[in-house]
Amino acid sequence: MEETETKQPQVSPVQLAYLKSMLIGQLWLEANDKLVHTTTYRQNIKQTFNRLNNSLEATIKQGYDEIYSTDPEMVTNILNSIESLINKIKGGNIDELVMMNAVIDKYNENKEWFTEHAAAEFLRID
């Protein structure tokens, strides 16, 4: 696979809000699953979050389909990036989560530096 420069995704603010909600919901589900053999685990809460995620997915499906039909490679890379981010967050210990937060803060303070020195790359899908 060949690497290419990052394209700017054409995602509306509403679609972005739905994606963030789905991200938070997925993180919650993952964390809740780790509690399955404890007294704090609640199956009914997991079912509620699953219903919420399904509802959000149905709500953004039309916008997703429009974006995907325009640029399937970009959408695939975005979804892979989101999945990778979820895995990093859910697998991080407290020290790592604090460091991830600090790195994100530094990025937000100086996006131009990060764009120049640490640009994200998407893989070309052949």
Secondary structure as a PSIPRED ss2 file (coil, helix, strand):
# PSIPRED VFORMAT (PSIPRED V4.0)

   1 M C   1.000  0.000  0.000
   2 E C   1.000  0.000  0.000
   3 E E   0.000  0.000  1.000
   4 T E   0.000  0.000  1.000
   5 E E   0.000  0.000  1.000
   6 T C   1.000  0.000  0.000
   7 K C   1.000  0.000  0.000
   8 Q C   1.000  0.000  0.000
   9 P C   1.000  0.000  0.000
  10 Q C   1.000  0.000  0.000
  11 V C   1.000  0.000  0.000
  12 S C   1.000  0.000  0.000
  13 P H   0.000  1.000  0.000
  14 V H   0.000  1.000  0.000
  15 Q H   0.000  1.000  0.000
  16 L H   0.000  1.000  0.000
  17 A H   0.000  1.000  0.000
  18 Y H   0.000  1.000  0.000
  19 L H   0.000  1.000  0.000
  20 K H   0.000  1.000  0.000
  21 S H   0.000  1.000  0.000
  22 M H   0.000  1.000  0.000
  23 L H   0.000  1.000  0.000
  24 I H   0.000  1.000  0.000
  25 G H   0.000  1.000  0.000
  26 Q H   0.000  1.000  0.000
  27 L H   0.000  1.000  0.000
  28 W H   0.000  1.000  0.000
  29 L H   0.000  1.000  0.000
  30 E H   0.000  1.000  0.000
  31 A H   0.000  1.000  0.000
  32 N H   0.000  1.000  0.000
  33 D H   0.000  1.000  0.000
  34 K C   1.000  0.000  0.000
  35 L C   1.000  0.000  0.000
  36 V C   1.000  0.000  0.000
  37 H C   1.000  0.000  0.000
  38 T C   1.000  0.000  0.000
  39 T C   1.000  0.000  0.000
  40 T C   1.000  0.000  0.000
  41 Y C   1.000  0.000  0.000
  42 R C   1.000  0.000  0.000
  43 Q H   0.000  1.000  0.000
  44 N H   0.000  1.000  0.000
  45 I H   0.000  1.000  0.000
  46 K H   0.000  1.000  0.000
  47 Q H   0.000  1.000  0.000
  48 T H   0.000  1.000  0.000
  49 F H   0.000  1.000  0.000
  50 N H   0.000  1.000  0.000
  51 R H   0.000  1.000  0.000
  52 L H   0.000  1.000  0.000
  53 N H   0.000  1.000  0.000
  54 N H   0.000  1.000  0.000
  55 S H   0.000  1.000  0.000
  56 L H   0.000  1.000  0.000
  57 E H   0.000  1.000  0.000
  58 A H   0.000  1.000  0.000
  59 T H   0.000  1.000  0.000
  60 I H   0.000  1.000  0.000
  61 K H   0.000  1.000  0.000
  62 Q H   0.000  1.000  0.000
  63 G H   0.000  1.000  0.000
  64 Y H   0.000  1.000  0.000
  65 D H   0.000  1.000  0.000
  66 E H   0.000  1.000  0.000
  67 I H   0.000  1.000  0.000
  68 Y H   0.000  1.000  0.000
  69 S H   0.000  1.000  0.000
  70 T H   0.000  1.000  0.000
  71 D C   1.000  0.000  0.000
  72 P H   0.000  1.000  0.000
  73 E H   0.000  1.000  0.000
  74 M H   0.000  1.000  0.000
  75 V H   0.000  1.000  0.000
  76 T H   0.000  1.000  0.000
  77 N H   0.000  1.000  0.000
  78 I H   0.000  1.000  0.000
  79 L H   0.000  1.000  0.000
  80 N H   0.000  1.000  0.000
  81 S H   0.000  1.000  0.000
  82 I H   0.000  1.000  0.000
  83 E H   0.000  1.000  0.000
  84 S H   0.000  1.000  0.000
  85 L H   0.000  1.000  0.000
  86 I H   0.000  1.000  0.000
  87 N H   0.000  1.000  0.000
  88 K H   0.000  1.000  0.000
  89 I H   0.000  1.000  0.000
  90 K H   0.000  1.000  0.000
  91 G H   0.000  1.000  0.000
  92 G C   1.000  0.000  0.000
  93 N C   1.000  0.000  0.000
  94 I H   0.000  1.000  0.000
  95 D H   0.000  1.000  0.000
  96 E H   0.000  1.000  0.000
  97 L H   0.000  1.000  0.000
  98 V H   0.000  1.000  0.000
  99 M H   0.000  1.000  0.000
 100 M H   0.000  1.000  0.000
 101 N H   0.000  1.000  0.000
 102 A H   0.000  1.000  0.000
 103 V H   0.000  1.000  0.000
 104 I H   0.000  1.000  0.000
 105 D H   0.000  1.000  0.000
 106 K H   0.000  1.000  0.000
 107 Y H   0.000  1.000  0.000
 108 N H   0.000  1.000  0.000
 109 E H   0.000  1.000  0.000
 110 N C   1.000  0.000  0.000
 111 K H   0.000  1.000  0.000
 112 E H   0.000  1.000  0.000
 113 W H   0.000  1.000  0.000
 114 F H   0.000  1.000  0.000
 115 T H   0.000  1.000  0.000
 116 E H   0.000  1.000  0.000
 117 H H   0.000  1.000  0.000
 118 A C   1.000  0.000  0.000
 119 A C   1.000  0.000  0.000
 120 A C   1.000  0.000  0.000
 121 E E   0.000  0.000  1.000
 122 F E   0.000  0.000  1.000
 123 L E   0.000  0.000  1.000
 124 R C   1.000  0.000  0.000
 125 I C   1.000  0.000  0.000
 126 D C   1.000  0.000  0.000
